[in-house]
Amino acid sequence: MIDRDGYRPNVGIIICNSKNEVFWGKRIKEHSWQFPQGGIKAGETPERAMYRELREEVGLSEQHVKILGRTRDWLRYEVPEQWVRRDWRSNYKGQKQIWYLLRLVGRDCDVRLRDSEKPEFDAWRWNDYWLPLESVVEFKREVYEQALNELAKYLNRSPQAHRPSAVALR
């Protein structure tokens, strides 16, 4: 489902532990790390999509997490043409995302990357909230930075206080 402006509705998920470290998943057979994310199906609310993607990509259910906050508006990024599926090229620009910040209330052992028929990640780790974003694919970095900045208030973290320099983020 692509909107009239060429963006596919999507959710992004930032999971934090009790130390306010964030979950990073390593894409299968790639050297890039990212937060869980996925498309919103027709008739699905962003929150329902978030819980479905959380189950599919990380193996966690509603009982394992608590919603701390979400972005107020859609955050958008454009996908370079070489990354776009051929059948979408005529009208697809990229993703528009609602981002959720979750607190893991379960245990690390509740994370099950192989819970899905088509796993997205083959490894995961906890990292500092303001980890430099160079391991994220370049065209998503600005949206990651926007989401982390907007959601930091739910962890009582000032975006300026703990954040590495902008040079490190790009």
ZIPEBEL-V57702 format. One record per residue. N is the residue number from 0. RES is the residue in three letters. SS is DSSP state (H for helix, E for strand, - for the rest). PSI is psi in whole degrees, 0 to 359 (999 if undefined). Layout:
# ZIPEBEL-V57702
N | RES | SS | PSI
N | RES | SS | PSI
This chain:
# ZIPEBEL-V57702
0 | MET | - | 114
1 | ILE | E | 133
2 | ASP | - | 174
3 | ARG | - | 342
4 | ASP | - | 358
5 | GLY | - | 15
6 | TYR | E | 137
7 | ARG | E | 124
8 | PRO | E | 138
9 | ASN | E | 159
10 | VAL | E | 146
11 | GLY | E | 146
12 | ILE | E | 122
13 | ILE | E | 116
14 | ILE | E | 130
15 | CYS | E | 153
16 | ASN | - | 189
17 | SER | - | 343
18 | LYS | - | 6
19 | ASN | - | 24
20 | GLU | - | 154
21 | VAL | E | 150
22 | PHE | E | 129
23 | TRP | E | 131
24 | GLY | E | 140
25 | LYS | E | 122
26 | ARG | E | 139
27 | ILE | - | 130
28 | LYS | - | 24
29 | GLU | - | 169
30 | HIS | - | 25
31 | SER | - | 146
32 | TRP | E | 147
33 | GLN | E | 169
34 | PHE | - | 154
35 | PRO | E | 145
36 | GLN | E | 163
37 | GLY | E | 166
38 | GLY | E | 154
39 | ILE | - | 124
40 | LYS | - | 157
41 | ALA | - | 132
42 | GLY | - | 1
43 | GLU | - | 137
44 | THR | - | 158
45 | PRO | H | 321
46 | GLU | H | 316
47 | ARG | H | 317
48 | ALA | H | 320
49 | MET | H | 315
50 | TYR | H | 323
51 | ARG | H | 313
52 | GLU | H | 323
53 | LEU | H | 316
54 | ARG | H | 311
55 | GLU | H | 319
56 | GLU | H | 330
57 | VAL | H | 344
58 | GLY | - | 11
59 | LEU | - | 149
60 | SER | - | 178
61 | GLU | H | 323
62 | GLN | H | 341
63 | HIS | H | 348
64 | VAL | E | 162
65 | LYS | E | 133
66 | ILE | E | 123
67 | LEU | E | 327
68 | GLY | E | 174
69 | ARG | E | 160
70 | THR | - | 148
71 | ARG | - | 316
72 | ASP | - | 174
73 | TRP | - | 138
74 | LEU | E | 136
75 | ARG | E | 146
76 | TYR | E | 150
77 | GLU | E | 144
78 | VAL | - | 128
79 | PRO | - | 144
80 | GLU | H | 323
81 | GLN | H | 345
82 | TRP | H | 350
83 | VAL | - | 136
84 | ARG | - | 142
85 | ARG | H | 318
86 | ASP | H | 351
87 | TRP | H | 350
88 | ARG | - | 332
89 | SER | - | 328
90 | ASN | - | 5
91 | TYR | - | 128
92 | LYS | - | 319
93 | GLY | E | 210
94 | GLN | E | 145
95 | LYS | E | 131
96 | GLN | E | 141
97 | ILE | E | 128
98 | TRP | E | 139
99 | TYR | E | 140
100 | LEU | E | 122
101 | LEU | E | 150
102 | ARG | E | 126
103 | LEU | E | 117
104 | VAL | - | 352
105 | GLY | - | 205
106 | ARG | - | 161
107 | ASP | H | 324
108 | CYS | H | 349
109 | ASP | H | 341
110 | VAL | - | 124
111 | ARG | - | 95
112 | LEU | - | 339
113 | ARG | - | 20
114 | ASP | - | 347
115 | SER | - | 157
116 | GLU | - | 327
117 | LYS | - | 81
118 | PRO | - | 145
119 | GLU | - | 329
120 | PHE | E | 148
121 | ASP | E | 359
122 | ALA | E | 161
123 | TRP | E | 163
124 | ARG | E | 163
125 | TRP | E | 139
126 | ASN | E | 160
127 | ASP | - | 145
128 | TYR | - | 319
129 | TRP | - | 31
130 | LEU | - | 133
131 | PRO | - | 143
132 | LEU | H | 17
133 | GLU | H | 343
134 | SER | H | 355
135 | VAL | - | 141
136 | VAL | - | 136
137 | GLU | H | 318
138 | PHE | H | 350
139 | LYS | H | 348
140 | ARG | H | 317
141 | GLU | H | 319
142 | VAL | H | 320
143 | TYR | H | 315
144 | GLU | H | 317
145 | GLN | H | 314
146 | ALA | H | 312
147 | LEU | H | 318
148 | ASN | H | 313
149 | GLU | H | 324
150 | LEU | H | 349
151 | ALA | H | 328
152 | LYS | H | 335
153 | TYR | H | 349
154 | LEU | H | 10
155 | ASN | - | 42
156 | ARG | - | 125
157 | SER | - | 133
158 | PRO | - | 327
159 | GLN | - | 329
160 | ALA | - | 319
161 | HIS | - | 1
162 | ARG | - | 137
163 | PRO | - | 167
164 | SER | - | 156
165 | ALA | H | 330
166 | VAL | H | 319
167 | ALA | H | 334
168 | LEU | H | 339
169 | ARG | - | 999
